[in-house]
Amino acid sequence: MSGPPRMPLTRPQAAVLEAAADGATLTVVATRLGRPRTWVAARLSEAYKRLDVAWVARGERRAAAVRLARKRGLIPPAGGEAPRQELPAPASAPN
């Protein structure tokens, strides 16, 4: 976990991790971002893999990912004044 970063986070992964940093449930994070819960869960899972914390115990994984992402400057520090990045609107389904 303390080694070099595997890959930087994508904007959606960073936004989801930042929105989930306070320990909110997936449903709350999804509501905050205006995205489906399954989309949020997938982005968090991807972020865990990129940060190499997927192996950490489930109950500690998010906190480990947030700490590491903040340490590496991938998301703003707690109480940071950096503006949140807006996610692009989901593409509408064809009729």
N, C-alpha and C positions, 0 to 999 in steps of 0.2 A: 504494500500500500504506500510505502514511502519512496518508491522508485520513480523513475521518470514517467511522465504521462504517456499512456499508450496512444491516444489520439485526443485532440480537443473535442469538446462537446459541440454538437450542432446547436444552432439557435433554439430550435424547439426543445431539445434536451435540456439546455441550460435554463430556459424559461420555466419548464416544468419543475426542474430541481429547485430553482429559486422559489417558485410558488409553493412547493411542498416542504420547504426548509423549516417551517414552523411546526411541522408534525401533523398538518392537516390531513384528513383522510383523502383517498383518491377521489371520492365523490365531491368533496369540497374543492379540491384543486381543479377538477374538471369544470365545476361551476365558475370558479374564478377566471379560468381561461376560456370559457365558452366552448369547450371541446368535450367529446365523449369520454367517459371514464376509461374505456378500453384503450383509447388513443393515449391518454395520460399514463396508464400503466405500462404501455409499450415503450413510451419515451423514457420513463424512469428505468425500466429494465435495460434499455440500450445504454443509458448514462452509467448505470452500475457496471456494465461490462467495459465500457470505455475507460472508466476510472479504476478498473480492476478491484472492485469491492463486491462483485457478485458472490464471492466465496464467503463473505462475512455473514454471521448469523442474521437471520431474517429480521429480527427485532432491532438490530443495530446497523443494518445496511444503509438506510437512508441517512442517518446521522453521520456515518463514516463518509458517505458520498458528498454530503454537504460540506463537512470539514475539509475534505481533500479539494473539492472544487473551489472553495473560498481560499484555501492556502495557495492554490495555483492561479488564482485570479480569474477563474472561469465564470464565477458568479460573484456579485457584490458581497461585501462583508455584512454581517448581521447589523441591522439598523443603518446600513449604508445609504448614501444619498444618490447613488447612481440610479437613473431612471430604468424602469423595467422595459425590456424589449417586447414590442408588440409582435404577436404571432400573425402570420398572414391568415386571412380568412380562408376557411375550408372551401375547396372547390365544390360547386354545386353539382349534383348528379344530373346527367343528361335526361331529358324528358322522353 
